């Protein structure tokens, strides 16, 4: 299912951790709560990810998108993670460069989102030698 021009639902639900642990991280479009998750993902794409894609002219890889509760627990996500409701994504370039060039790319992405997009959280994260951007955006602007 296509969410926007450059992003599909599969990109947000695909997870190596889920596959390795036999966790079903798919959404059931017959359930109202899952349809809301998809609407939230569409909003995230329209508000942040499509503008970033246009700015970079290159693919934006979703390394972690929607997470069911079981997957969120497996990856050490917080109990109230916005990933659970489709309001967050961890992103990185398609071909991450080794530092320092890769760091510069992420910094450029971070600054673009910070200056041109509406978001709730914007975090440049590091774990070992991996770096990515966590960005979240909820549809309720009063939050």
Kinemage of the C-alpha trace (Angstrom):
@kinemage 1
@onewidth
@group {chain A} dominant
@subgroup {mainchain}
@vectorlist {calphas} color= white
{ca unk a 1} P 0.000 0.000 0.000
{ca unk a 2} L 1.395 3.345 -1.038
{ca unk a 3} L 1.263 6.076 1.631
{ca unk a 4} L 2.716 8.899 -0.466
{ca unk a 5} L 4.673 9.199 -3.698
{ca unk a 6} L 7.946 7.846 -2.262
{ca unk a 7} L 6.848 5.812 0.780
{ca unk a 8} L 4.913 2.587 1.236
{ca unk a 9} L 3.331 0.951 4.273
{ca unk a 10} L 5.681 -2.022 3.875
{ca unk a 11} L 8.692 0.247 4.569
{ca unk a 12} L 7.190 1.141 7.956
{ca unk a 13} L 6.178 -2.372 9.038
{ca unk a 14} L 9.217 -4.340 7.783
{ca unk a 15} L 11.521 -5.346 10.621
{ca unk a 16} L 14.425 -7.790 10.751
{ca unk a 17} L 13.889 -8.089 14.511
{ca unk a 18} L 10.231 -9.009 14.010
{ca unk a 19} L 11.110 -11.609 11.374
{ca unk a 20} L 13.896 -13.119 13.482
{ca unk a 21} L 11.563 -13.420 16.475
{ca unk a 22} L 8.400 -14.515 14.651
{ca unk a 23} L 6.526 -11.315 15.468
{ca unk a 24} L 3.674 -10.203 13.195
{ca unk a 25} L 4.233 -6.448 12.760
{ca unk a 26} L 1.612 -5.971 10.035
{ca unk a 27} L -1.488 -3.831 10.256
{ca unk a 28} L -5.050 -5.080 9.731
{ca unk a 29} L -6.992 -2.495 7.727
{ca unk a 30} L -10.299 -3.951 8.982
{ca unk a 31} L -9.438 -2.601 12.464
{ca unk a 32} L -10.174 1.055 13.185
{ca unk a 33} L -7.062 1.478 15.365
{ca unk a 34} L -4.833 0.156 12.567
{ca unk a 35} L -6.446 2.525 10.047
{ca unk a 36} L -5.575 5.396 12.419
{ca unk a 37} L -1.952 4.192 12.494
{ca unk a 38} L -1.898 4.335 8.674
{ca unk a 39} L -3.369 7.860 8.714
{ca unk a 40} L -0.652 8.878 11.180
{ca unk a 41} L 2.033 7.377 8.930
{ca unk a 42} L 0.617 9.260 5.936
{ca unk a 43} L 0.781 12.480 7.953
{ca unk a 44} L 4.394 11.794 8.979
{ca unk a 45} L 5.301 11.187 5.340
{ca unk a 46} L 3.534 14.316 4.080
{ca unk a 47} L 4.809 16.590 6.864
{ca unk a 48} L 8.423 15.438 7.214
{ca unk a 49} L 9.595 12.606 4.989
{ca unk a 50} L 8.394 13.776 1.559
{ca unk a 51} L 9.824 17.292 2.085
{ca unk a 52} L 13.118 15.691 3.187
{ca unk a 53} L 13.085 13.378 0.146
{ca unk a 54} L 12.540 16.371 -2.133
{ca unk a 55} L 15.382 18.259 -0.427
{ca unk a 56} L 17.866 15.384 -0.669
{ca unk a 57} L 16.841 14.049 -4.065
{ca unk a 58} L 17.769 10.608 -2.723
{ca unk a 59} L 15.878 7.797 -0.963
{ca unk a 60} L 15.156 8.136 2.739
{ca unk a 61} L 15.407 4.710 4.376
{ca unk a 62} L 13.062 3.841 7.233
{ca unk a 63} L 15.168 1.717 9.586
{ca unk a 64} L 12.340 1.552 12.146
{ca unk a 65} L 8.788 2.734 11.592
{ca unk a 66} L 5.590 1.294 13.023
{ca unk a 67} L 6.104 -1.148 15.894
{ca unk a 68} L 3.502 -3.397 17.477
{ca unk a 69} L 3.829 -3.652 21.284
{ca unk a 70} L 5.763 -6.923 21.145
{ca unk a 71} L 8.295 -5.564 18.637
{ca unk a 72} L 8.637 -2.317 20.565
{ca unk a 73} L 9.485 -4.326 23.673
{ca unk a 74} L 12.010 -6.472 21.784
{ca unk a 75} L 13.910 -3.429 20.488
{ca unk a 76} L 13.883 -1.702 23.887
{ca unk a 77} L 11.415 1.028 22.927
{ca unk a 78} L 9.774 3.133 25.618
{ca unk a 79} L 6.263 2.139 26.767
{ca unk a 80} L 4.612 5.191 25.183
{ca unk a 81} L 6.706 5.279 21.992
{ca unk a 82} L 5.199 7.175 19.091
{ca unk a 83} L 6.335 4.245 16.902
{ca unk a 84} L 3.383 2.326 18.417
{ca unk a 85} L 0.850 4.657 16.806
{ca unk a 86} L 2.624 5.432 13.533
{ca unk a 87} L 3.847 8.877 14.515
{ca unk a 88} L 7.608 8.163 14.442
{ca unk a 89} L 10.337 6.858 12.186
{ca unk a 90} L 14.042 6.253 12.466
{ca unk a 91} L 15.631 7.278 9.172
{ca unk a 92} L 18.982 7.148 7.419
{ca unk a 93} L 20.432 7.556 3.929
{ca unk a 94} L 20.120 4.612 1.538
{ca unk a 95} L 23.889 4.156 1.491
{ca unk a 96} L 25.175 5.531 4.783
{ca unk a 97} L 28.683 6.866 4.395
{ca unk a 98} L 31.385 6.225 6.905
{ca unk a 99} L 32.191 9.152 9.207
{ca unk a 100} L 32.837 11.996 8.806
{ca unk a 101} L 30.923 12.213 5.488
{ca unk a 102} L 28.008 10.162 6.813
{ca unk a 103} L 27.799 12.353 9.891
{ca unk a 104} L 27.617 15.449 7.689
{ca unk a 105} L 24.738 13.978 5.673
{ca unk a 106} L 22.743 13.256 8.820
{ca unk a 107} L 23.507 16.736 10.176
{ca unk a 108} L 22.224 18.273 6.921
{ca unk a 109} L 19.046 16.183 7.151
{ca unk a 110} L 18.618 17.112 10.819
{ca unk a 111} L 18.979 20.830 10.095
{ca unk a 112} L 16.564 20.649 7.157
{ca unk a 113} L 13.873 18.982 9.276
{ca unk a 114} L 14.530 21.365 12.165
{ca unk a 115} L 14.195 24.450 9.950
{ca unk a 116} L 11.501 23.380 7.455
{ca unk a 117} L 9.224 20.740 8.987
{ca unk a 118} L 6.768 20.462 11.846
{ca unk a 119} L 7.791 17.730 14.311
{ca unk a 120} L 7.407 16.661 17.944
{ca unk a 121} L 10.791 15.039 18.464
{ca unk a 122} L 13.967 15.249 16.442
{ca unk a 123} L 16.939 13.272 17.748
{ca unk a 124} L 20.255 12.383 16.150
{ca unk a 125} L 20.894 8.943 17.637
{ca unk a 126} L 24.002 6.790 17.852
{ca unk a 127} L 24.454 3.150 18.831
{ca unk a 128} L 27.949 1.767 18.334
{ca unk a 129} L 29.039 2.835 14.855
{ca unk a 130} L 25.456 3.275 13.604
{ca unk a 131} L 23.791 6.699 13.424
{ca unk a 132} L 20.266 7.663 12.449
{ca unk a 133} L 17.628 10.342 12.962
{ca unk a 134} L 14.523 9.701 15.053
{ca unk a 135} L 11.698 12.011 14.020
{ca unk a 136} L 8.106 12.069 15.195
{ca unk a 137} L 5.090 14.121 14.221
{ca unk a 138} L 1.551 13.788 15.521
{ca unk a 139} L -1.526 15.064 13.719
{ca unk a 140} L -2.873 16.752 16.879
{ca unk a 141} L -0.997 20.074 16.836
{ca unk a 142} L -2.087 20.825 20.413
{ca unk a 143} L 0.099 17.985 21.741
